Amino acid sequence: MNSNVEFEGKTAEDAVELACKELGVSKKQLKYDVLSYGSTGIFGLVGVKKARIRVYPSAANAEAKKGRKSGAAKGKGRKPKKAAEPKPAQVEEEPATPEACEPAAENAPEPVEATIAEEVPETQAPQEDQTALEEAQEMEADLADDADENEPNEAAEDDPNLEQCMELAIEASVTMARTIAEEAAGKASQNEDGDIVVTLECEKPAVLIGRRGQTLDAIQYLVEKIVNRARSKKIRVRVDAGDYLLKREESLIKQAKRLGAKVRKSGKPASFSPMSAHDRRIVHLALKNEKGIRTQSKGNGYLRKLVVFPQRGQAKKQS
C-alpha cells in the first residue's frame, strides 16, 4: 500500500472491521486514526453521518497483501479434479395431494398507509360455526386490546405532576420539530380524555405532518416515551399540527363507513393497511354498531392491520 486509505462505516468499529477485512490484517496490526465517529441523527433520517478512519501503510499490511498475491499465483494453472457425479436414486413418485399443489402465500411487506383499504382473500373469512354472541365478544376484546395498548392506566386529571409533564412534552416536541422547522413553537393542553395535547405551530405545518402523518406520528411516539420514562402510571400524549389529528379522525371514519358498506354488500373481508392503536380504535368505534360486519386487528407490534369481516353466514348468503 503506497498511500493512506480511508474507510467508512456506521460506527468507527465498523470502519475498522471493514479495513481489516479489505487488507487482510488483524486489529492489532492495523495502524489508523479516527477522523469522525459519525452520528445517528434524528429518527435515523436527519443529520446522519458515517464514521471514518484513515489507515496508514505498515509492514504488516504490505506483507499481508503480498501473501494474498502469492497465494493467488500458486493457484493458477491447477485444474480442479472433476468430482464424479452421483447417479440419481430412483424414487417412486406418489400422486401429489391437493394441498401440495397450492402456491405458497406471499409475505411481501406493505406500505404504512392507514387510509388505503384492500381486499383480503376469502380463506381468511371467519368459520361459520361460531355464534353472533361470540362475534360480539371477540370484537369487544379486540377493541379493549387496542385501547389498553394506547390509553393511559388512569385519567390524569388529579396528577400532581401534570404541569411538569406538559412542560416536558412541549420541550421534547419543539426540540425535535425545530430540526426540520426552525421557527416551530408549541403549547400544551389537556383534552376531555385526560390526554396531554401538544400543538406545534410553524409556517408550513405540512413539513411537521409528513406523508400520511408519519413524521408527526414519529414525534408523538418519542415524546410519549420521554414523558412516561420515569412514571409508574402512563399518561397519553398527542402531538398535533395544522389540526391534522381532527382531519385524520374524520377521514378514517369516512373510510371505515365506506369500507364497511363494501364488505356488507360483497360478503368478502377487506382490510386497512397497518395503523397505530389510536387509529385502529377510531375505526373499531366507527363500525362497532354497524350491522352485518365486524372488525378485528391482525399482527403484532405498534402498527397492525385492521380487517373488516362480514358476519358469519353473510358470505354464504351472497354466494
Order of alpha helices (4+ residues) and beta strands (2+ residues): beta-alpha-beta-beta-alpha-beta-alpha-alpha-beta-beta-alpha-alpha-beta-alpha-beta-alpha-beta-beta-alpha
